[in-house]
Amino acid sequence: MRKKIYIIIAILTTLFVMPDCDKIEEPFFEDGVTVWNGRKILIYDFTGHKCGNCPRAHKLLENFKSRYGDAVVPIAIHATFFAMPQDQADGKFSYDFRTDIGDILGGRGLSTDCYYGELYLPTGLVNNLSKNALMSDNLWAEQVEKYLPLFPEFEIRIKNSYCPLEKSIITEINIETLIENNRNIHLNVFVTEDEIKQWQEDYLQTPSAIENYVHNHVLRGGFVGAFGEAVNENNNSLNIGKTIRKEYSLVMEKDWVKENCSVIAFVYDYDNKEVMQTEIKKFP
């Protein structure tokens, strides 16, 4: 009898928990408040330590994290002229936040020869990597609200380890299909770091040059370049439960603090550049 009760409970749980494929695009609300259904939201924040308006966007991201928690995954990409280190006797703004990936996406120095062209900071992307999806930070909240109620088509699990001999990060990524689809998905995997205390220009402060400003979500590097790699490039049918496994390694730079680093993995539809799911995992 007890076994029968368990079976009935399991069936009812499945009926209520599993998303209906015909309804995954509908918003779900509870007492007028958007309910998060598990789809995490990736935000590219193009920024620079000499950009005096950029702390406004940094604060907005922290507000998102405070309000939505794990639903929002930001990446601060230091690029453009505003990310250039300064050669000053007092050491102000001498730290170099730039990365090869940031150069490819947002440009190095005065150069606009990059994927997204000339950028006016702060600007960013919310869950879509296409060039026409670039938007000012005052539009990010609307996009976050748009994606919160959607059900994820994929689940991503990350397992991190560290090789002290080679000083390398090793990460195992497992992508599981939750809703059957035949998307042309690409996987990308980055490393970010929190709690980097360096100079930052902030036009809302006096003096505007802030020492020991805490930089979070800072892009440090990537395992598979700026655009990732194809994991279903032939648009094969991805059945529910199908799992794709990848493993990567990356040698850490000397100034990275491992305990403050995270691996961010995300899959996106290569055809329309929409980010389908994101996951983040800190190092233990």
Secondary structure, DSSP 8 states (H G I E B T S, - for coil): -HHHHHHHHHHHHHHHHS--TTSTTS--EETTEE---S--EEEEEEE-TT-TTHHHHHHHHHHHHHHHGGGEEEEEEE-BGGG-----TT-TT------HHHHHHH-BTT---STT-S--SSEEEESB-SGGG-EEGGGHHHHHHHHTT---SEEEEEEEEEETTTTEEEEEEEEEESS-B---EEEEEEEEE--EEEEEE-TTSSSSEEEEEEE-SEEEEESSTTT-EESSTT---B-TT-EEEEEEEEE--TT--GGGEEEEEEEEETTT-BEEEEEEEE--
